Amino acid sequence: MRRFRFSVSVPSILCLLFVVPLSHAGEPAVLKAGVAKVEITPTKPVQMSGYASRKGLSTDVHDPLSARVLAFESGGKRLVLVSTDLIGFYGGTAEYMREAILEKCDLQPSELFLSAIHTHAGPTLTTDKEKGHPNNLAYTLALKDKLIAVICEACRNLEPVAIGTGVGYCPVGSNRRELRISRNGESSIVLGRNPYGPTDKEVLVMKVARADGTPVAAAFDYATHATCLGGKNYTISGDVIGLAEQFVEKILGPETIAPAFAGASGNIDPWFRVLPAFNTEPGWVPEPVLLGTFLGEEVVHVYRDISQTDSAGAIGTAFATLQLPAKPSEDAAGKNREPVPFNVTVGRIGDVAFVGLGGEVLTEIGMAIKAGSPCACTFVITHCNGAAGYLAPKHLHVEGGYEIRSTAYAPQAADVVVRESIRMLHDL
Ligand SMILES: [Zn+2]
């Protein structure tokens, strides 16, 4: 099927683009899917990712981490969604994993959506022999082999399916950009809770079932950081999103896998955030369990209400590395820096779209992509195929705050990502 791959160069903004047409002319597309799941819980104490202040190794495990794969195939084209209960693929590990997976599983770059749920209660991935802890190095090497095996397994398990989508809503995520006014009247944006700030409350659910109606998968997309647990926590967990996946699988039964995807949530935290531990006080429901169950119950409600399914979705995918304008440096009189790359992967199965963003994208950007998408249902999947850090909409650069200080991108970069993501979807 490689003959359908061609590359297009357009001025300056795209350095790489693969486009795969929708279907063979005249051939009815039969949609197939295969799933597989593997446990990826560290078996030794590891350095945990997400908080620079946390120096020690993990001490125990609350709930298992997994990698879940949902592979689609139609007319010789594939679209492989991979959800991992990890923080993300930082430090070059996205490229490291993708290169190995693409080769061993014979996938095109645009066909693989390798993503993470952004739990901050999981291991740090590293291939750095100088700085990485030996247990984390060993974990990362073993993870590569596990991902190759589980993705290849899902691609071998293909069988005819029908898919349907539904949308629910969940208030578990809160905008975290809190306005503080000091005694002398100075304002600042701090990490906290801004209950009236924008949040994308949609819970998108995709039901995948066999022709006889038996379930295959309940994939879902929701925009929140998985950070009920903070930098004082040393217990391994999938946090709010991982616990939601586990809840959905427990309720729907072992035959159904529930891969989760983190929507645009760079400025969205769980309602209860950065707590030191699972509270074991008698009668107390630990916050990650409470919020994960709340989200999981909404996923199950939506899943059970999906009655319309379609078995004829043609697949199209595309991958681009955008070269985005960098934030001017604060020294040397605001000198401009070199453009900073940002990976965008788009896919389409019939009228369901997937937009994989290789960074930590603020929620307004995800909502803009969904609003402009040509498809009825658009899964925005962040921490996908890259880890370029925060990307914030232009107007928030005026307010400042943590995400603005951290980002490598100029204020106008977000508009480019929105525009290009939508354009790429239209081109499929
Ligand atoms: Zn984050």
Boltz pocket constraint, residues with backbone or C-beta under 6 A from the ligand:
constraints:
  - pocket:
      binder: B
      contacts: [[A, 118], [A, 225], [A, 266], [A, 360]]
      max_distance: 6.0
